[in-house]
Amino acid sequence: MAASVVVAGALANKARNGGEAWVRLSYVLGFRRLGCDVSFVEEIERPNAGAVDYFRTTTAAFGVAHASALVDPSGSPILGTPPPRSDLLVNVSGNARAESILAAGKRTAYVDIDPGYTQFWAESGELELPPHDVFFTIGENIGTATCSIPTVGIAWRRTRPPVVLEEWPAVDGSLGRFTTVARWRGAYGRVEFDGHRYGNKLDEFRKMLELPRRAPSREFEIALDIHPEEPDLERLREYGWNLVDPREVARDAQRFRSYVQHSGAEFSVAQGIYVETNSGWLSDRTTRYLASGKPVLVQETGFSQNLSVGEGVQTFTDLDEAVAGAEAIASDYSRHARAARELAETHFDSDRVLARLLEEALA
């Protein structure tokens, strides 16, 4: 008999963010592919009409509305019916905190998708991690000698961002634009811990401002959430970055997918905290590019310790390496595009990633 799984995660809480929608949808659709009886639940503190409508339309678009519920912090329903008791509750980024939701899973698994933030906040007392039977993280180097992120006394298990490959087919094309979808100041502020102040994404992007000038034959575009009075906005334009509005091109899951699949490749930096701690983090967004057959040029966070790079994935630690990586992808685009899809099939296929997670969580 197939396992019953409840996935808890933020959808309405991140309304009009198509990339974030895919993070949660990939668990729901991926477990369903494995034959599990899957439900989705989200806890939200202050719902508004737009957030509730986003939850309703997104779950309906992917055929899971009948098994989805939006609840308040006490676990009482706002939309839909709270899920029944299940074999496993998969708590993505700890969205579910209500005792009634957590208690409904015979087994509970916490999935950390913000490595470094989660552990430093927990270590400093800013975040309370509710008890779970097993803890997973996409920071694959946590707990090793090469990573400075504290374990907080938890035996973190490795996992990877799952991609439902049938939802993300490879799309033929030419190089065209390097693109990404980003928030300039990120969702969180800088973290200070043990006398060190960790950077965020804008700190890393500033180091790459000259890239379009250094690689003038390449086009670099960002679907960038940035305040119109942000001083860096004009600097980005001056250096040759093409900026588009993510609320137009990536505000829901379908538009986000279309934007990625009509790009040529991805260029992106990482949050400074992921880089400085050698976390081994790799973006779920990047895995969507790979699945679409789009090569990626991404900042090294230590993930090359666990993933083969050089074909399909080019890494950089400074501007010179970023320029070289862009030219490497352009020099043999077809080979890198094929390798990108192969990496997704080998390392991020939801069938593999979630089957392993299910086996470990239920053991």
C-alpha positions in Angstrom: 0.0 0.0 0.0 1.4 3.4 -1.0 2.3 5.9 1.8 0.1 8.8 2.7 2.0 12.1 2.7 1.1 15.6 3.7 3.3 18.4 2.3 3.3 21.6 4.4 4.7 24.7 2.7 4.3 28.4 1.9 2.3 29.2 -1.2 -0.2 31.9 -0.3 2.5 33.4 2.0 4.6 33.9 -1.2 1.8 35.0 -3.5 2.8 36.1 -7.0 6.2 34.3 -6.8 6.1 31.6 -9.4 9.5 30.2 -8.5 8.6 29.7 -4.9 5.4 28.0 -6.0 7.4 25.4 -7.9 9.4 24.6 -4.7 6.3 23.4 -2.9 4.5 22.0 -6.0 7.5 19.8 -6.8 7.0 17.9 -3.5 3.3 17.5 -4.0 3.5 16.5 -7.6 6.6 14.4 -7.1 5.2 12.3 -4.2 2.0 11.8 -6.3 4.2 10.4 -9.1 5.5 7.9 -6.6 2.0 6.7 -6.0 1.5 8.3 -2.7 -1.8 9.6 -1.4 -0.7 13.3 -1.2 -2.3 16.3 0.5 -1.0 19.9 0.8 -1.5 22.2 3.7 -0.3 25.8 4.4 -0.3 27.8 7.6 -0.8 31.5 7.2 -1.0 34.2 9.9 -2.6 37.1 8.2 -4.3 36.1 4.9 -5.6 38.6 2.5 -7.9 38.1 -0.5 -5.1 38.1 -3.0 -3.1 35.4 -1.1 -6.1 33.2 -0.7 -7.0 33.6 -4.4 -3.4 32.8 -5.4 -3.5 29.6 -3.2 -6.9 28.6 -4.8 -5.9 29.2 -8.4 -2.4 27.6 -8.1 -3.6 24.4 -6.5 -6.5 24.2 -9.0 -4.1 24.7 -12.0 -2.1 21.7 -11.0 -5.0 19.4 -10.0 -4.4 19.4 -6.3 -7.1 21.8 -5.0 -9.3 19.0 -3.8 -6.5 17.8 -1.4 -5.2 21.3 -0.3 -6.0 23.4 2.7 -5.1 26.8 3.9 -5.2 27.1 7.7 -4.6 29.7 10.4 -1.9 29.3 13.1 -4.2 27.2 15.3 -4.8 24.8 12.4 -8.3 25.9 11.8 -9.3 26.0 8.1 -9.5 29.2 6.0 -9.9 27.3 2.7 -10.4 23.6 2.2 -10.3 20.8 4.8 -7.2 20.2 7.0 -5.5 16.9 5.9 -6.3 13.6 7.6 -3.7 11.6 9.6 -0.9 10.5 7.3 2.1 8.3 7.4 4.4 11.3 6.9 4.3 15.0 7.2 6.9 16.8 5.0 7.4 20.2 6.5 9.1 22.4 3.9 11.0 25.2 5.6 9.0 24.6 8.8 5.8 26.2 7.5 3.6 24.0 9.7 3.8 24.8 13.4 0.2 24.2 14.6 0.2 21.2 17.0 -2.9 19.8 15.3 -1.1 19.7 11.9 2.2 18.4 13.2 0.4 15.7 15.3 -1.4 14.4 12.2 1.7 12.9 10.8 2.7 9.5 12.2 6.3 10.6 11.2 7.4 14.1 10.6 10.3 15.4 8.4 11.6 18.9 8.4 13.1 20.1 5.1 15.5 23.0 5.4 15.8 25.0 2.1 17.6 28.0 3.7 20.8 26.4 5.0 22.7 28.8 7.3 19.8 31.0 8.1 17.9 28.1 9.7 20.9 26.9 11.8 22.3 30.3 12.8 18.9 31.5 13.9 18.2 28.3 15.8 21.7 28.5 17.5 21.1 32.1 18.5 17.6 31.5 19.8 15.8 33.5 17.1 14.2 30.5 15.7 12.6 27.5 17.5 12.8 24.3 15.5 9.8 22.2 16.6 10.6 18.5 17.2 10.5 16.3 14.1 11.5 12.7 13.6 14.0 13.5 10.9 15.7 16.7 9.5 16.8 17.2 5.9 18.7 20.0 4.4 19.7 21.0 0.8 22.9 22.4 2.4 24.8 19.3 1.5 28.0 20.2 3.3 26.4 20.8 6.7 27.9 18.6 9.3 31.2 18.1 7.4 34.6 19.6 8.2 34.4 21.9 5.2 31.2 23.8 6.3 31.0 26.4 9.1 27.3 26.1 9.6 26.5 24.8 13.1 24.4 21.6 13.3 22.4 22.8 16.4 22.8 19.2 17.7 20.8 17.8 14.8 21.9 15.0 12.5 21.0 16.7 9.2 20.4 14.4 6.3 21.2 15.5 2.7 18.6 16.0 0.2 18.3 17.9 -3.1 15.7 20.2 -4.7 13.4 17.8 -6.6 12.3 18.5 -10.2 9.3 16.8 -11.7 10.8 16.2 -15.1 7.5 15.7 -16.9 6.6 19.2 -15.8 10.0 20.5 -17.0 10.8 19.1 -20.4 14.0 20.0 -22.2 13.4 22.9 -24.7 15.7 23.3 -27.7 17.1 26.7 -28.5 20.1 28.9 -28.9 22.1 30.7 -26.2 20.5 34.1 -26.5 20.1 35.5 -23.0 21.7 34.6 -19.7 18.8 35.2 -17.3 17.7 34.7 -13.7 14.9 35.6 -11.3 16.0 37.4 -8.2 15.1 39.7 -5.3 17.8 42.3 -4.8 17.7 42.5 -1.1 16.5 39.0 -0.5 13.8 37.8 1.9 16.1 38.1 4.9 18.5 40.6 6.3 22.2 39.9 7.0 22.9 37.3 9.7 25.4 38.1 12.5 26.8 35.2 14.4 29.9 34.7 16.6 31.4 38.0 15.5 30.9 37.5 11.7 28.4 39.3 9.6 27.3 37.2 6.6 26.4 38.8 3.3 23.3 38.5 1.2 22.7 38.4 -2.5 23.2 42.0 -3.3 26.7 41.9 -1.8 27.6 39.1 -4.3 25.8 40.8 -7.3 27.8 44.0 -6.7 31.0 42.0 -7.3 29.6 41.0 -10.7 28.3 44.4 -11.9 31.0 44.6 -14.7 30.1 41.3 -16.3 28.1 42.6 -19.2 31.0 45.0 -20.1 33.5 42.2 -19.7 31.5 39.9 -21.9 29.9 42.4 -24.4 28.9 39.8 -26.9 26.6 38.2 -24.3 23.2 39.4 -23.1 22.5 39.3 -19.3 19.0 39.8 -18.0 17.5 39.7 -14.5 13.8 39.5 -13.7 14.7 41.6 -10.6 12.5 42.6 -7.7 14.2 45.9 -6.7 12.9 49.1 -5.2 12.7 51.9 -7.8 14.7 54.2 -5.5 17.4 51.6 -4.8 20.8 53.3 -5.6 22.1 50.1 -7.3 19.3 50.2 -9.9 20.9 52.8 -12.1 24.3 51.2 -11.7 23.0 47.9 -13.0 21.6 49.7 -16.1 24.8 51.6 -16.6 26.8 48.4 -16.7 24.5 46.8 -19.3 22.2 44.6 -17.3 18.7 44.2 -18.9 16.1 44.4 -16.1 12.6 43.1 -16.4 9.8 43.0 -13.9 9.3 39.6 -12.2 5.7 40.5 -11.5 5.2 40.3 -15.2 7.4 37.4 -16.3 7.3 35.1 -13.2 4.3 36.0 -11.0 2.8 32.5 -11.2 4.2 29.0 -11.8 3.3 28.9 -15.5 4.9 32.3 -16.3 8.0 31.4 -14.3 8.3 28.1 -16.3 7.9 29.9 -19.6 10.5 32.5 -18.7 13.1 29.9 -17.8 12.4 27.8 -20.8 12.6 30.7 -23.2 16.0 31.7 -21.8 19.3 30.4 -23.2 21.1 29.9 -19.9 21.2 31.0 -16.3 23.6 33.4 -14.7 23.2 33.9 -10.9 25.0 34.6 -7.7 24.1 33.1 -4.4 23.4 34.6 -1.0 26.6 35.5 0.7 25.9 33.3 3.6 25.7 30.2 1.3 29.0 31.1 -0.2 31.0 32.1 2.9 29.9 29.0 4.9 30.7 26.6 2.0 27.1 25.3 2.5 26.9 23.1 -0.6 23.5 24.9 -1.5 22.3 24.9 -5.0 19.2 26.8 -6.0 15.9 25.1 -6.8 15.6 27.7 -9.6 18.9 26.5 -11.1 17.6 22.9 -11.2 14.7 24.1 -13.3 17.1 25.6 -15.8 19.0 22.4 -15.9 15.9 20.3 -16.5 14.9 22.6 -19.3 18.2 21.9 -21.1 19.6 25.3 -20.2 23.2 25.5 -19.0 23.9 27.4 -15.8 26.7 29.8 -14.8 26.4 30.0 -11.0 28.4 31.0 -8.0 30.3 28.3 -6.1 28.9 27.5 -2.7 30.8 24.2 -2.2 28.2 22.2 -4.2 30.9 21.1 -6.6 32.1 18.7 -3.8 28.9 16.7 -4.5 28.0 17.5 -8.1 30.1 17.2 -11.3 30.7 20.6 -12.9 32.3 21.7 -16.1 29.6 20.5 -18.5 26.1 21.9 -18.1 27.2 23.7 -15.0 29.9 26.4 -14.9 31.0 27.8 -11.6 32.7 31.0 -10.6 34.2 32.5 -7.5 35.1 35.9 -9.0 34.5 38.1 -12.0 37.2 36.7 -14.2 35.9 33.1 -13.7 32.4 34.4 -14.5 33.6 35.8 -17.8 35.4 32.6 -18.6 32.3 30.6 -17.7 30.1 32.6 -20.0 32.5 32.1 -22.9 32.8 28.4 -22.2 29.0 27.9 -22.5 28.9 30.0 -25.6 31.7 28.1 -27.3 29.8 24.8 -27.3 26.3 25.6 -26.3 24.7 22.4 -27.6 27.0 20.2 -25.6 26.4 22.2 -22.4 22.6 22.1 -23.0 22.6 18.3 -23.3 24.7 18.0 -20.2 22.4 20.3 -18.3 19.4 18.0 -18.9 21.5 14.9 -18.1 22.5 16.4 -14.8 18.9 17.1 -13.9 17.9 13.5 -14.8 20.7 12.0 -12.8 20.7 14.2 -9.7 17.4 16.1 -9.3 14.7 13.9 -10.8 11.9 14.0 -8.2 11.4 10.2 -8.6 14.9 9.7 -7.2 15.1 12.5 -4.7 11.7 11.9 -3.1 11.9 8.1 -3.1 15.1 8.4 -1.1 13.6 11.1 1.2 10.5 8.9 1.8 12.6 5.8 2.5 14.8 7.7 5.1 11.9 9.5 6.7 9.9 6.4 7.2 12.7 4.1 8.3 
